[in-house]
């Protein structure tokens, strides 16, 4: 194991995010280093590690310092073409890319913008953390925006907070990038789950907003029109600049329940200039309305 390193934490924006330097993620980390990273993570929600040249094994080893790794959630057969590729072959890694080989996608989700979303918010037990490693990026564009859902909750008007207290919202994952999931029709074979609109950190009790533009389709107990209006208002709170950080490239890790992520247009150039990410999820063990 390495000796404890002199870690430097540099905040990146008032909303969230910090850059971590003084850590080599290609080598095993001492417990004191892991603890320091956890502490910074709790304060800044998104951590960025620049200048790292990681193998897939390095990424998985680093991610495993923080708990048991979750398996990649596979799409149902009728949606699998949107989320699978010919090089998507590791159960704990999701390859997000628009790159094609001989006309076949090598990974998931392809071209264009990816709307704000909470990783695995459609599952009964969402992931706790996501480890996002940029492998190949376009010469411009392809940024990732992170929204602080603590700040989004704080921006919700008090009257609306009281109205939504204790209410749940339905999240559906149709494996789209820039089209909201549909609440119409039979969703029995499509990944979905209801979660509280507001969730609380189990240690601090701090509340965050748990809805997103891509997958949250309805607030239970409301008419669809009322639900749509409330969700639009809530999502505006999550996407304003004061709640968001814009990042390009490198290695980032983020706390899923308090962060919504959005990928901007990644492919506006030839195929090999596309964005290619490997995301390793960390499984959450506790109840769905708490964030571990």
Sine and cosine of phi, psi and omega as CSV:
sin_phi,cos_phi,sin_psi,cos_psi,sin_omega,cos_omega
0.00,0.00,0.52,-0.86,0.03,-1.00
-0.98,0.22,0.46,-0.89,0.15,-0.99
-0.94,0.34,0.37,-0.93,0.04,-1.00
-0.84,0.54,0.71,-0.70,-0.06,-1.00
-0.99,-0.16,0.31,-0.95,0.07,-1.00
-0.99,0.11,1.00,-0.05,-0.10,-1.00
-1.00,0.07,0.73,-0.68,0.08,-1.00
-0.94,-0.33,0.76,-0.64,0.00,-1.00
-0.92,-0.40,0.90,-0.44,-0.04,-1.00
-0.89,-0.45,0.94,-0.34,0.03,-1.00
-0.84,0.54,0.60,-0.80,-0.05,-1.00
-0.96,-0.28,-0.39,0.92,0.02,-1.00
-0.33,-0.95,0.34,-0.94,0.06,-1.00
-0.92,0.40,-0.37,0.93,-0.08,-1.00
-0.98,0.19,-0.76,0.65,-0.04,-1.00
-0.09,-1.00,0.18,-0.98,0.13,-0.99
0.99,-0.13,0.67,-0.74,0.09,-1.00
-0.51,-0.86,0.53,-0.85,0.10,-1.00
-1.00,-0.06,0.72,-0.70,0.03,-1.00
-0.95,-0.30,0.82,-0.58,0.09,-1.00
-0.81,-0.58,0.32,-0.95,-0.04,-1.00
1.00,-0.02,0.24,0.97,-0.01,-1.00
-0.79,-0.62,0.76,-0.66,0.08,-1.00
-0.97,-0.24,0.96,-0.28,-0.08,-1.00
-0.98,0.19,-0.05,1.00,0.04,-1.00
-0.99,0.10,-0.07,1.00,-0.03,-1.00
-0.83,-0.56,0.41,-0.91,0.07,-1.00
-0.85,0.53,0.56,-0.83,-0.07,-1.00
-0.94,-0.33,0.63,-0.78,0.09,-1.00
-0.92,0.38,0.42,-0.91,0.00,-1.00
-0.86,0.52,-0.60,0.80,0.00,-1.00
-0.89,0.45,-0.56,0.83,0.04,-1.00
-0.95,0.32,-0.70,0.72,0.03,-1.00
-0.87,0.50,-0.68,0.73,0.01,-1.00
-0.89,0.45,-0.63,0.78,0.03,-1.00
-0.91,0.41,-0.62,0.79,0.05,-1.00
-0.91,0.42,-0.69,0.73,0.04,-1.00
-0.85,0.52,-0.68,0.74,-0.01,-1.00
-0.89,0.46,-0.70,0.71,0.04,-1.00
-0.90,0.43,-0.60,0.80,0.01,-1.00
-0.88,0.48,-0.71,0.71,0.00,-1.00
-0.88,0.47,-0.52,0.85,-0.01,-1.00
-0.99,0.14,-0.62,0.78,-0.19,-0.98
-0.93,-0.36,-0.22,0.97,0.13,-0.99
0.95,0.30,-0.61,0.79,0.06,-1.00
-0.81,-0.59,0.79,-0.61,0.05,-1.00
-0.89,-0.46,0.67,-0.74,-0.03,-1.00
-0.89,-0.46,0.75,-0.66,0.04,-1.00
-0.89,-0.46,0.94,-0.35,-0.06,-1.00
-0.99,-0.12,0.39,-0.92,0.10,-0.99
0.95,0.32,0.37,0.93,0.02,-1.00
-0.99,-0.12,0.71,-0.71,0.08,-1.00
-0.92,-0.38,1.00,-0.07,-0.19,-0.98
-0.96,-0.26,0.62,-0.79,0.24,-0.97
-1.00,0.06,0.20,-0.98,0.07,-1.00
-0.86,0.50,-0.61,0.79,0.01,-1.00
-0.91,0.42,-0.61,0.79,0.05,-1.00
-0.88,0.48,-0.71,0.70,-0.02,-1.00
-0.88,0.47,-0.70,0.71,-0.02,-1.00
-0.92,0.38,-0.63,0.78,0.03,-1.00
-0.90,0.44,-0.70,0.72,0.02,-1.00
-0.89,0.46,-0.72,0.70,-0.01,-1.00
-0.88,0.48,-0.59,0.81,-0.06,-1.00
-0.94,0.33,-0.19,0.98,0.10,-1.00
-0.90,0.43,-0.32,0.95,-0.15,-0.99
-0.94,-0.34,0.05,1.00,0.03,-1.00
0.60,-0.80,-0.08,-1.00,0.01,-1.00
-0.95,0.31,0.72,-0.70,0.01,-1.00
-0.98,0.19,0.68,-0.74,0.05,-1.00
-0.99,0.12,0.40,-0.92,0.09,-1.00
-0.99,0.14,0.50,-0.87,0.08,-1.00
-0.88,0.47,0.77,-0.64,0.00,-1.00
-0.98,0.18,0.89,-0.45,-0.07,-1.00
-1.00,0.08,0.62,-0.79,0.02,-1.00
-0.94,0.34,0.47,-0.88,0.11,-0.99
-0.90,0.43,0.35,-0.94,-0.12,-0.99
-0.78,0.62,-0.64,0.77,-0.08,-1.00
-0.95,0.31,-0.25,0.97,0.00,-1.00
-0.90,-0.43,0.07,1.00,-0.17,-0.98
-0.91,0.42,-0.48,0.88,-0.03,-1.00
-0.90,0.43,-0.36,0.93,0.00,-1.00
-0.99,0.13,-0.26,0.96,-0.18,-0.98
-0.76,-0.65,0.15,0.99,-0.01,-1.00
-0.79,-0.61,0.41,-0.91,0.06,-1.00
-0.51,-0.86,0.13,-0.99,-0.13,-0.99
-0.95,0.32,-0.30,0.95,0.06,-1.00
-0.95,-0.31,0.17,0.99,0.02,-1.00
-1.00,0.06,1.00,0.05,-0.19,-0.98
-0.76,-0.65,0.18,0.98,0.01,-1.00
-0.91,-0.42,0.78,-0.63,-0.11,-0.99
-0.94,0.35,-0.27,0.96,-0.03,-1.00
-0.93,-0.37,0.13,0.99,-0.01,-1.00
-0.79,-0.61,0.75,-0.66,0.16,-0.99
-0.97,-0.26,0.89,-0.45,0.03,-1.00
-1.00,0.01,0.92,-0.39,-0.03,-1.00
-0.96,-0.27,0.93,-0.38,-0.11,-0.99
-0.34,-0.94,0.36,-0.93,0.14,-0.99
-0.96,-0.29,0.09,1.00,-0.05,-1.00
-0.95,0.32,0.67,-0.74,0.04,-1.00
-0.85,-0.53,0.52,-0.85,0.11,-0.99
-0.82,-0.57,0.86,-0.50,-0.06,-1.00
0.80,0.60,0.62,0.78,0.04,-1.00
0.99,0.13,-0.08,1.00,-0.04,-1.00
-0.97,-0.23,0.72,-0.69,0.05,-1.00
-0.92,0.40,0.65,-0.76,0.02,-1.00
-1.00,0.00,-0.26,0.97,-0.01,-1.00
-0.52,-0.85,-0.45,-0.89,-0.19,-0.98
-0.97,-0.23,0.47,-0.88,0.30,-0.95
0.97,0.24,-0.31,0.95,0.25,-0.97
0.90,0.43,-0.65,-0.76,-0.21,-0.98
-1.00,0.09,0.40,-0.92,0.27,-0.96
1.00,-0.04,-0.06,-1.00,-0.04,-1.00
-0.94,0.33,0.53,-0.85,0.09,-1.00
-0.89,-0.46,0.93,-0.38,-0.09,-1.00
-0.86,0.51,0.31,-0.95,0.10,-1.00
-0.79,0.61,0.75,-0.66,-0.01,-1.00
-0.45,-0.89,0.44,-0.90,0.11,-0.99
-0.98,-0.18,0.84,-0.54,-0.05,-1.00
-0.84,0.54,0.84,-0.54,0.05,-1.00
0.86,0.51,0.47,0.88,0.08,-1.00
-0.91,0.42,-0.25,0.97,0.01,-1.00
-1.00,0.09,-0.08,1.00,-0.07,-1.00
-0.99,-0.14,0.42,-0.91,0.02,-1.00
-0.88,0.47,-0.60,0.80,0.06,-1.00
-0.83,-0.55,1.00,-0.04,-0.01,-1.00
-0.89,0.45,0.37,-0.93,0.09,-1.00
-0.89,0.46,0.48,-0.88,0.05,-1.00
-1.00,0.08,-0.74,0.67,0.00,-1.00
-0.77,-0.64,0.38,-0.92,0.21,-0.98
-0.80,-0.60,0.66,-0.75,0.03,-1.00
-0.93,-0.38,0.95,-0.32,-0.14,-0.99
-0.95,-0.31,0.89,-0.46,-0.05,-1.00
-0.90,-0.43,0.90,-0.45,0.02,-1.00
-0.98,0.18,0.87,-0.50,-0.02,-1.00
-0.99,-0.11,-0.63,0.78,-0.03,-1.00
-0.49,-0.87,0.73,-0.68,-0.11,-0.99
-0.77,-0.64,0.43,-0.90,0.08,-1.00
-0.95,0.32,0.27,-0.96,-0.01,-1.00
-0.93,0.37,-0.41,0.91,0.15,-0.99
-0.46,-0.89,0.41,-0.91,-0.06,-1.00
0.98,0.18,-0.18,-0.98,0.01,-1.00
0.96,0.27,0.40,0.92,0.00,-1.00
-0.96,0.27,0.30,-0.95,0.13,-0.99
-0.91,-0.42,0.77,-0.64,0.07,-1.00
-0.97,-0.25,0.72,-0.70,0.04,-1.00
-0.90,-0.44,0.74,-0.67,-0.01,-1.00
-0.93,-0.36,0.77,-0.63,0.01,-1.00
-0.98,0.18,0.95,-0.32,-0.09,-1.00
-0.99,0.17,-0.21,0.98,0.23,-0.97
-0.91,0.42,-0.77,0.64,0.01,-1.00
-0.91,0.42,-0.57,0.82,0.05,-1.00
-0.89,0.46,-0.67,0.74,0.05,-1.00
-0.88,0.48,-0.70,0.71,-0.02,-1.00
-0.88,0.47,-0.48,0.88,-0.03,-1.00
-0.99,0.14,-0.22,0.98,0.04,-1.00
-0.93,0.38,0.77,-0.64,0.00,-1.00
-0.83,0.56,0.57,-0.82,-0.09,-1.00
-0.85,0.53,-0.64,0.77,0.00,-1.00
-0.89,0.46,-0.62,0.78,0.01,-1.00
-0.95,0.32,-0.59,0.81,0.07,-1.00
-0.85,0.52,-0.70,0.71,-0.01,-1.00
-0.91,0.41,-0.62,0.78,0.00,-1.00
-0.92,0.40,-0.61,0.79,-0.07,-1.00
-1.00,0.00,-0.08,1.00,-0.04,-1.00
-0.85,0.53,0.82,-0.57,0.02,-1.00
0.99,0.15,-0.04,1.00,-0.03,-1.00
-1.00,0.05,0.39,-0.92,0.00,-1.00
-0.88,-0.48,0.39,-0.92,0.04,-1.00
-0.81,-0.59,0.53,-0.85,0.01,-1.00
-1.00,-0.03,0.79,-0.61,0.05,-1.00
-0.93,-0.37,0.76,-0.65,0.01,-1.00
-0.79,-0.61,0.71,-0.70,0.02,-1.00
-0.92,-0.38,0.95,-0.32,0.06,-1.00
-0.98,-0.21,0.16,0.99,0.06,-1.00
0.88,0.47,0.57,0.82,0.15,-0.99
-1.00,-0.10,0.32,-0.95,0.05,-1.00
-0.99,-0.16,-0.65,0.76,-0.18,-0.98
-0.64,-0.77,0.61,0.79,0.03,-1.00
-0.57,-0.82,0.84,-0.54,-0.04,-1.00
-0.90,0.44,0.62,-0.78,0.05,-1.00
-0.87,0.50,0.46,-0.89,-0.04,-1.00
-0.99,-0.13,0.70,-0.72,0.05,-1.00
-1.00,0.03,-0.11,0.99,-0.04,-1.00
-1.00,0.07,0.49,-0.87,0.09,-1.00
1.00,0.08,-0.09,-1.00,-0.06,-1.00
-0.99,0.10,0.86,-0.50,0.01,-1.00
-0.95,-0.32,0.24,0.97,-0.07,-1.00
-0.85,0.53,-0.57,0.82,-0.04,-1.00
-0.99,-0.13,0.17,0.98,-0.04,-1.00
-0.90,-0.43,0.70,-0.72,-0.01,-1.00
-0.83,0.55,0.79,-0.62,0.00,-1.00
-0.34,-0.94,0.40,-0.92,0.06,-1.00
-0.25,-0.97,0.46,-0.89,0.10,-0.99
-0.99,-0.16,0.74,-0.68,0.05,-1.00
-0.77,-0.64,0.39,-0.92,0.12,-0.99
-0.84,0.54,0.60,-0.80,0.05,-1.00
-0.89,0.45,-0.59,0.80,0.07,-1.00
-0.89,-0.45,0.73,-0.68,0.07,-1.00
-0.87,-0.48,0.29,-0.96,-0.06,-1.00
-0.82,-0.57,0.62,-0.79,0.11,-0.99
-0.94,0.33,0.76,-0.66,-0.11,-0.99
-0.92,0.39,-0.43,0.90,-0.02,-1.00
-1.00,-0.01,-0.71,0.70,-0.10,-1.00
-0.99,-0.12,-0.35,0.94,-0.08,-1.00
0.97,0.24,0.01,1.00,-0.03,-1.00
-0.92,0.40,0.70,-0.72,-0.09,-1.00
-1.00,-0.09,0.54,-0.84,0.10,-1.00
-0.70,-0.72,0.38,-0.93,0.04,-1.00
-0.99,0.16,0.73,-0.69,-0.05,-1.00
-0.83,-0.55,0.89,0.46,0.14,-0.99
-0.65,-0.76,0.38,-0.92,0.06,-1.00
-0.57,-0.82,0.26,-0.96,-0.10,-1.00
-0.94,0.34,-0.57,0.83,-0.16,-0.99
-0.98,0.18,-0.69,0.73,-0.21,-0.98
-0.90,-0.43,-0.28,0.96,-0.01,-1.00
-1.00,0.09,0.87,-0.49,-0.18,-0.98
-0.91,-0.41,-0.36,0.93,-0.07,-1.00
-0.29,-0.96,0.62,-0.78,0.17,-0.99
-1.00,-0.06,0.84,-0.54,-0.05,-1.00
-0.88,0.48,0.65,-0.76,0.04,-1.00
1.00,0.03,0.00,1.00,0.05,-1.00
-0.90,-0.43,0.42,-0.91,0.18,-0.98
-0.91,0.41,0.34,-0.94,-0.03,-1.00
-0.89,0.45,-0.62,0.79,-0.01,-1.00
-0.90,0.43,-0.71,0.70,0.01,-1.00
-0.91,0.41,-0.68,0.74,0.02,-1.00
-0.87,0.50,-0.71,0.70,0.00,-1.00
-0.85,0.52,-0.69,0.73,-0.02,-1.00
-0.91,0.41,-0.67,0.74,0.00,-1.00
-0.92,0.40,-0.67,0.75,0.01,-1.00
-0.91,0.42,-0.64,0.76,0.05,-1.00
-0.86,0.51,-0.70,0.71,0.00,-1.00
-0.89,0.45,-0.70,0.72,-0.03,-1.00
-0.91,0.41,-0.65,0.76,-0.04,-1.00
-0.95,0.32,-0.45,0.89,0.11,-0.99
-0.88,0.47,-0.62,0.79,0.04,-1.00
-0.88,0.47,-0.54,0.84,-0.07,-1.00
-0.99,0.17,-0.38,0.93,-0.15,-0.99
-0.96,-0.27,-0.02,1.00,0.00,-1.00
-0.94,0.35,0.48,-0.88,-0.05,-1.00
-0.83,0.55,-0.55,0.84,-0.03,-1.00
-0.92,0.39,-0.25,0.97,0.01,-1.00
-0.96,-0.27,-0.01,1.00,-0.22,-0.98
-0.81,-0.58,0.42,-0.91,0.12,-0.99
-0.80,-0.60,0.67,-0.74,0.00,-1.00
-0.96,-0.29,0.81,-0.58,-0.08,-1.00
-0.72,-0.69,0.55,-0.84,0.11,-0.99
-0.84,-0.55,0.71,-0.71,0.20,-0.98
0.94,0.34,-0.16,-0.99,0.14,-0.99
0.92,0.39,-0.35,-0.94,-0.03,-1.00
-0.95,-0.31,0.81,-0.58,0.03,-1.00
-0.76,-0.65,0.58,-0.81,0.11,-0.99
-0.79,-0.61,0.62,-0.79,-0.03,-1.00
-0.55,-0.83,0.43,-0.91,-0.04,-1.00
-1.00,0.07,0.94,-0.35,-0.25,-0.97
-0.88,0.47,-0.68,0.73,-0.11,-0.99
-0.94,0.35,-0.29,0.96,-0.02,-1.00
-0.94,-0.35,0.02,1.00,-0.08,-1.00
-0.75,-0.67,0.73,-0.68,0.23,-0.97
-0.94,-0.34,0.65,-0.76,-0.06,-1.00
-0.90,-0.43,0.52,-0.85,0.06,-1.00
-0.67,-0.75,0.75,-0.66,0.08,-1.00
-0.98,-0.18,0.78,-0.62,0.03,-1.00
-0.99,0.14,0.05,-1.00,-0.08,-1.00
-0.81,0.59,0.86,-0.51,-0.11,-0.99
-0.97,-0.25,-0.41,0.91,-0.07,-1.00
-0.85,-0.52,1.00,-0.05,0.11,-0.99
-0.81,-0.58,0.27,0.96,-0.04,-1.00
-0.72,-0.69,-0.03,-1.00,0.06,-1.00
-0.83,0.55,0.39,-0.92,-0.18,-0.98
-0.77,0.64,-0.72,0.70,-0.09,-1.00
-0.95,0.30,-0.08,1.00,0.12,-0.99
-1.00,-0.08,0.21,0.98,-0.02,-1.00
-0.96,0.27,0.08,-1.00,0.03,-1.00
-1.00,0.00,0.65,-0.76,0.01,-1.00
-0.67,-0.74,0.89,-0.45,-0.05,-1.00
-0.85,-0.53,0.51,-0.86,0.18,-0.98
-0.88,-0.48,0.86,-0.52,-0.05,-1.00
-0.92,-0.40,0.83,-0.56,0.04,-1.00
-0.95,-0.32,0.90,-0.44,-0.04,-1.00
-1.00,0.05,0.50,-0.87,0.11,-0.99
-0.94,-0.33,0.82,-0.57,-0.09,-1.00
-0.94,0.35,0.63,-0.77,0.10,-0.99
-0.98,-0.20,0.65,-0.76,-0.11,-0.99
-0.97,-0.23,-0.29,0.96,-0.17,-0.99
-1.00,-0.06,-0.12,-0.99,-0.10,-0.99
-0.93,0.37,0.37,-0.93,-0.18,-0.98
-0.94,0.33,-0.29,0.96,-0.02,-1.00
-0.98,-0.19,0.24,0.97,0.07,-1.00
-0.81,-0.59,0.48,-0.87,0.03,-1.00
-0.92,-0.39,0.90,-0.43,-0.06,-1.00
-0.95,0.30,0.00,0.00,0.00,0.00
